[in-house]
Amino acid sequence: MFTMGTDFKYQYAESWFRQMDKLIHYVNKDGRVNALYSTPSIYTDAKFSANEPWPLKTNDFFPYADNPNAYWTGYFTSRPALKRYVRMMSGYYLAARQLEFFIGRSKSGSTTDSLGDALALAQHHDAVTGTEKQHVANDYAKRLSIGYKKAEELVSTSLGCLSESDSNSRCSSPTTKFGQCPLLNITYCPPSEMNLSQGKSLVVLVYNSLGWKREDVLRIPVMSDSIVVHDSEGREIESQLLPIANASSHLRDRHVKAYLGTSPAASPKFWVAFPASVPPLGFSTYFISSGKRSASISSTSTLNSQGSESRNLQVGQGHLKLQYDAAGALSQYSDSKTQVEANFEQKYKYYIGQDGGGDDPQASGAYIFRPKDVVPIKTDGQVPPMILRGPILDEVHQQINPWIYQITRVYKGKDYMETEFIVGPIPIDDENGKELSTEIITSMATNKTFYIDSSGRDFIKRVRDYRSEWKIQVNQPVAGNYYPINLGIYVEDGSKELSILVDRSVGGSSIKDGQIEIMLHRRLLNDDGRGVAEALEEKVCLDDQCEGLVIQGKYYLKIDPQGDGARWRRTFGQELYSPLLLAFAEKDGGNWANSHVSSFSAMDPTYSLPENVALLTLEAGEHKDLSAPASVDLKRVFPDKKIGKIIETSLSANQERAAMEKKRLKWKVAGPPPKENVVRGGPVDPSKLVVELAPMEIRTFVINFDHRLAAHPI
């Protein structure tokens, strides 16, 4: 196989093909070799017909480099805002397609097709990776936005139909109009900023796209501190008000105007937090109104104003506690339920990107991560951390430096800590590009070993400065040990596991034993010479003034006894991929329950998918319980529909599985024979309609429902 051409070569296709024609002509004229324009299938068939054994490769190629000092590990983090946008839209698309199915696909109205097309385009290897020119990145984001707006209309219609008690499955014009808040991450949610006086209430509909019941805490911006929250049964539930940080308000004001062209009329003063319980493949409804009995207002204090240092520097209302030292630094994690206790620090640092000057042109850029120095960031001692305490969660607010703001949250009913960060604009007045990382430092003896997910599924063992299949000399000890993190990273020491899960794809590593770091943001001033022909210099412009990109995001940390971390990584990881969908409506007096369904589940109310099974992927693996085979009862997944026919297909549903397996080539493998102990689910009995799933298995089926009840397949 001679692969002809790389990026951009076929912009001049006529001259390129003319030269290849000449090459083929003269090679064949010699007579010793037969050259031809080929295809992957022709090449594969030729190799198979040689009847030779081939070496078996089971791991990946990460991290890779095209030069001893040029590791392609920077793009794991490049364009973090676009990476987050793709992740958000992927979860939204999953939920929207489910709702589209529940009410029936429209031939003339809004569909999910445009969003699906935009997401597919964003999977290009120079799209979500962040290795495109700025105007191309803008185009990807624009297509996602257009697709979202069309899907948003469908979601609003679907939820309106499902929530109105007199609607049927072919409803297309519900009277209830649900609004949504795609900019909720920057505290902008017009539906929730309504005036709740004169008997009005905010209706919050919460949809769960997963196949099991979920318990979570919602946070919604509101204008008033006289708030009461009721559930779908009309019961008042516990709620808590948290003041919105100035950093969040500034982010909102600037970016709303940049995105929408107008400034928001007013700014909400509080987040209202309350617990939500949502059935599988269904929704629950909550009501926020003004009332004499208001939500608990969080008590506020600062670390340097505390009286009792040993007692008051502890944060957490449940069994998870975080300890801060007198200087305001996080120092200890303890969980009374699991008896886990660990000393650790959380810090920030930035790498100064190599500028590529002189005799060595390898610069840090969109693709390449090549640090020439590392600078630790000291927390701004002039602004002491602020603690917000309440019955649902505690928050610790820290102004790390002028361009990094951090909020750490510990929920009473949760067993992990959540860290929100607002980063940027990264300063470049010293004419140095910078790559910002946060790191968790512990005393765990991890023996150079850490584990990072492979495309969000299995976790792969990584060993610092080591490759299992060849000897390697790592000239770049940081960049040469960075890997792509799509879901999470963890380390273990024989007694406990430290896990971090992320909200978007990032780069990360364990550069030292007991340490984990993830890169959050990059702003660089030089092109790395790999085809982009631009520096990675993202900006947001407002009123003809441009500033470096600010990003907001979260990561989640948990420490477990050895062997117990997989359950959290799998179940909570799936919840990160498929977040709860929030929709809002206004209720002006009256009883919502008289005209609406307050709770809904598409599944049998007594049934829930096993917690290691999702509708699109199976989340199982190394946990002793989650790595067991699972079963899915399709009759109970679709209790109101009669399944007429079920056919198993390839994963992409473009051919039947039986036909595909007949054509599969059986290759000879060099060396020891591969292990054949792979377990797979068996055929589906059409009378029982129970699907078996083995650990890490994905199966795709085309189901046709009885035409008298439904006219479309899923």
C-alpha positions, -999 to 999 in steps of 0.1 A, spaced: 0 0 0 13 34 -10 -8 61 7 -8 91 -16 -13 126 -2 -20 142 31 -40 173 42 -47 198 15 -30 178 -13 -62 172 -32 -70 209 -34 -50 205 -67 -66 172 -76 -60 174 -114 -22 179 -112 -20 154 -83 -37 126 -102 -17 134 -133 15 128 -114 1 95 -99 -9 84 -134 27 88 -145 40 69 -114 16 40 -121 25 40 -158 63 38 -153 61 13 -124 40 -10 -145 62 -5 -176 91 -19 -156 71 -51 -151 83 -62 -117 54 -46 -97 17 -42 -106 5 -8 -94 -31 2 -94 -56 26 -79 -70 5 -51 -95 5 -23 -93 -7 14 -113 -38 6 -91 -48 -24 -60 -43 -2 -75 -63 27 -86 -92 5 -51 -93 -10 -35 -95 24 -59 -121 36 -53 -143 5 -16 -144 14 -25 -167 42 2 -154 65 1 -149 103 -1 -113 115 10 -97 148 -18 -89 171 -21 -53 185 -44 -47 214 -34 -13 227 -33 22 211 -6 45 198 -10 74 223 9 96 228 24 100 194 50 123 180 65 131 146 97 144 162 115 136 195 104 170 208 71 173 191 43 153 208 8 157 194 -7 160 229 -17 197 229 -48 191 209 -63 170 237 -72 203 253 -72 228 223 -104 249 220 -119 237 253 -151 257 248 -158 240 215 -151 206 231 -176 214 259 -202 225 233 -199 193 214 -203 173 247 -233 193 257 -250 189 223 -243 152 223 -262 147 255 -290 170 243 -292 151 210 -297 118 229 -326 132 249 -342 149 220 -342 118 199 -360 99 226 -386 126 229 -390 126 191 -397 89 193 -423 92 221 -446 116 202 -438 103 167 -415 118 141 -429 148 122 -428 149 84 -431 187 83 -421 201 117 -389 203 136 -366 172 138 -333 163 153 -317 158 119 -299 191 117 -283 187 151 -273 151 142 -257 163 110 -238 191 129 -226 166 155 -214 141 129 -195 169 112 -179 179 145 -164 144 148 -140 152 120 -104 148 131 -98 185 127 -131 196 144 -137 187 180 -99 182 183 -95 220 180 -69 218 152 -88 240 127 -85 276 118 -106 300 139 -131 308 111 -137 270 106 -142 265 144 -167 293 142 -185 275 114 -187 242 134 -202 261 164 -227 279 141 -239 246 126 -243 232 161 -263 262 172 -286 260 142 -291 223 148 -298 230 185 -325 256 177 -344 231 156 -340 204 181 -351 228 208 -384 234 191 -390 196 189 -381 192 226 -404 219 236 -433 205 216 -426 169 228 -426 179 265 -457 200 260 -475 170 244 -463 145 270 -472 168 299 -507 177 288 -531 151 300 -555 153 271 -527 149 245 -521 117 225 -491 102 208 -496 122 176 -498 156 194 -482 184 174 -495 217 188 -495 217 226 -508 248 244 -480 247 270 -448 263 258 -416 252 274 -385 273 273 -349 261 277 -317 276 289 -286 267 268 -266 294 285 -273 282 320 -236 276 325 -231 314 325 -260 320 348 -284 331 320 -318 317 320 -346 341 310 -375 318 319 -363 315 356 -359 353 359 -396 359 358 -415 379 384 -430 354 408 -455 379 424 -493 378 420 -496 341 422 -473 331 393 -451 301 396 -421 288 376 -427 253 363 -394 233 361 -398 201 341 -368 177 345 -362 150 319 -340 119 325 -327 103 293 -312 73 312 -329 40 319 -326 42 357 -341 66 383 -318 95 391 -314 116 423 -296 149 418 -295 185 430 -307 213 406 -293 248 407 -314 275 390 -309 313 390 -337 334 405 -343 370 413 -359 369 448 -348 355 481 -384 347 491 -386 313 474 -405 281 481 -402 249 460 -429 222 456 -426 188 440 -451 172 416 -473 161 445 -476 196 458 -453 189 488 -429 216 498 -393 204 495 -361 216 511 -343 243 491 -313 265 496 -303 299 482 -267 307 473 -255 342 463 -243 343 427 -206 351 426 -193 383 411 -171 363 387 -202 344 374 -222 377 370 -193 393 350 -191 362 328 -229 364 322 -230 401 314 -202 401 289 -209 368 271 -247 373 269 -241 405 250 -214 390 229 -236 360 220 -270 377 217 -262 413 209 -281 427 238 -275 430 275 -298 412 299 -324 435 315 -317 424 351 -294 401 369 -305 373 392 -291 375 427 -293 338 438 -291 302 428 -319 282 443 -307 246 449 -331 217 455 -331 179 452 -348 163 423 -359 127 418 -366 117 382 -379 83 368 -361 64 340 -368 77 305 -392 102 320 -397 135 338 -407 150 371 -421 185 376 -412 211 403 -427 245 410 -409 275 423 -430 303 437 -427 332 461 -439 326 496 -435 335 533 -416 303 539 -384 310 520 -356 287 510 -327 285 535 -303 313 528 -267 300 529 -246 313 558 -215 332 546 -181 334 562 -145 337 553 -117 314 564 -96 341 581 -126 352 602 -133 319 618 -130 314 655 -122 277 660 -97 267 634 -101 229 640 -138 229 636 -147 258 613 -123 250 585 -142 218 577 -167 218 548 -195 193 542 -229 185 557 -229 147 550 -204 119 554 -179 136 530 -158 163 546 -131 186 532 -105 202 554 -89 235 547 -58 248 564 -55 283 579 -41 297 547 -73 286 528 -57 256 510 -75 223 507 -56 198 528 -77 167 536 -105 145 522 -124 122 545 -154 100 541 -169 86 573 -190 61 553 -161 44 535 -135 52 561 -113 67 535 -90 96 545 -63 112 525 -41 143 527 -40 162 494 -34 195 478 -50 211 448 -29 237 428 -27 255 395 3 260 373 9 270 337 34 258 311 51 284 290 48 272 254 79 268 233 80 296 207 97 276 180 125 301 174 162 294 167 175 261 154 145 241 168 113 250 151 91 228 172 66 252 189 36 246 211 5 251 190 -30 237 183 -15 202 179 19 202 197 24 205 234 60 215 241 66 234 273 98 252 279 91 261 315 64 256 342 52 283 366 33 275 398 4 298 405 1 311 441 -33 317 454 -41 354 459 -37 359 496 -55 393 495 -89 377 490 -96 350 516 -118 321 506 -155 325 512 -176 296 526 -213 292 520 -230 267 542 -265 253 539 -287 222 544 -281 209 508 -246 218 500 -215 238 510 -195 260 487 -160 274 490 -153 304 467 -116 312 459 -101 339 438 -70 321 428 -55 350 409 -69 377 386 -79 353 359 -88 321 378 -119 318 400 -128 285 417 -159 272 435 -157 238 453 -189 221 462 -198 193 486 -233 181 486 -249 166 517 -263 135 498 -233 130 474 -200 112 480 -178 133 456 -165 169 455 -173 191 425 -149 219 414 -161 246 391 -135 269 375 -137 301 355 -105 306 337 -94 335 315 -85 356 297 -51 340 300 -27 369 301 -1 373 273 13 407 280 46 390 287 45 377 251 44 341 264 18 316 254 4 297 283 -11 263 289 -30 261 322 -33 229 343 -47 220 377 -32 193 397 -41 171 427 -11 161 448 -12 132 473 12 110 491 -1 79 473 26 55 461 14 48 425 45 34 410 44 55 378 11 40 369 -22 56 361 -54 47 342 -72 68 316 -104 60 297 -104 49 261 -132 69 244 -152 70 276 -154 32 279 -127 8 291 -98 22 312 -63 16 299 -33 12 321 -6 38 314 29 38 328 51 69 328 80 69 303 71 34 291 55 17 261 47 -20 264 55 -29 227 88 -10 222 116 7 240 112 45 242 133 74 252 110 103 262 127 136 255 97 155 267 88 142 302 56 161 305 42 162 269 54 127 263 33 114 291 1 133 283 -30 113 272 -65 122 260 -91 121 288 -127 118 276 -143 106 308 -117 103 336 -84 94 351 -75 75 383 -45 63 403 -44 36 430 -19 25 457 -33 -8 468 -55 7 496 -74 34 478 -82 50 444 -83 86 435 -106 93 405 -113 125 385 -141 128 360 -142 157 335 -170 175 317 -153 176 283 -123 161 265 -90 173 280 -54 163 282 -39 149 314 -14 127 331 3 116 363 36 133 360 47 123 395 37 95 418 5 103 437 -3 132 414 -29 138 387 -31 168 365 -55 179 338 -50 207 313 -79 232 313 -71 259 288 -45 269 262 -36 303 247 -6 303 224 11 328 202 29 307 176 18 282 150 32 247 154 37 241 116 13 212 114 -12 227 89 -33 251 108 -11 281 99 -25 301 128 -17 305 165 -42 291 190 -54 325 201 -91 324 208 -109 356 215 -143 370 223 -151 404 208 -176 429 222 -181 465 211 -150 463 189 -129 452 219 -115 416 219 -103 397 249 -89 362 252 -114 334 256 -128 327 291 -140 292 298 -162 278 326 -162 242 335 -162 215 361 -145 184 372 -154 158 399 -132 141 424 -137 110 446 -115 88 467 -126 52 472 -113 21 489 -92 0 464 -115 -17 439 -146 3 447 -141 33 424 -153 17 392 -190 18 402 -188 56 406 -168 61 374 -193 41 354 -226 53 368 -218 89 375 -198 90 343 -229 80 323 -248 108 341 -222 133 330 -226 121 294 -264 123 297 -273 152 320 -308 160 331 -326 182 306 -344 212 321 -374 230 306 -394 259 320 -429 272 318 -450 297 336 -480 288 357 -504 317 364 -526 304 392 -548 273 389 -539 237 395 -512 223 372 -523 187 379 -558 193 366 -545 199 331 -511 183 330 -492 151 339 -466 160 365 -446 128 363 -440 105 333 -419 74 324 -419 57 291 -409 24 308 -429 1 330 -430 20 363 -418 -11 382 -388 -16 359 -354 0 356 -325 -9 334 -296 -24 353 -272 4 364 -245 -9 341 -268 -6 310 -276 25 290 -296 28 258 -266 36 237 -236 22 255 -229 -4 282 -210 10 311 -194 -19 328 -160 -33 333 -137 -38 362 -162 -36 391 -171 -69 406 -209 -62 403 -210 -41 372 -188 -65 352 -214 -92 354 -237 -100 324 -270 -80 323 -304 -84 308 -328 -59 293 -365 -68 291 -378 -50 259 -414 -57 268 -410 -36 299 -389 -10 282 -418 -4 258 -448 -14 279 -474 3 257 -462 -10 224 -463 -44 208 -431 -55 192 -438 -72 159 -402 -79 147 -367 -76 160 -335 -79 140 -300 -76 153 -277 -56 131 -241 -43 130 -234 -15 154 -241 11 128 -273 -7 117 -263 -9 80 -264 -47 77 -279 -76 96 -255 -92 121 -259 -127 108 -250 -117 73 -221 -96 85 -206 -125 105 -208 -148 75 -185 -124 56 -161 -118 85 -125 -128 77 -107 -152 100 -71 -140 103 -40 -160 114 -23 -145 144 14 -147 150 27 -157 184 6 -172 212 -31 -177 202 -53 -149 214 -75 -156 244 -110 -168 233 -128 -163 266 -148 -133 253 -183 -135 265 -212 -123 243 -249 -121 248 -269 -148 230 -296 -145 203 -329 -128 213 -359 -151 217 -387 -133 198 -413 -146 223 -394 -135 254 -377 -103 240 -349 -102 266 -316 -89 254 -284 -103 271 -254 -80 274 -220 -91 284 -195 -67 300 -184 -39 276 -207 -52 249 -228 -29 226 -256 -44 206 -278 -27 180 -314 -38 170 -340 -27 146 -374 -31 162 -406 -29 143 -437 -23 163 -471 -37 153 -484 -14 125 -518 -11 142 -501 6 172 -471 24 157 -459 30 121 -422 36 127 -392 15 137 -367 25 164 
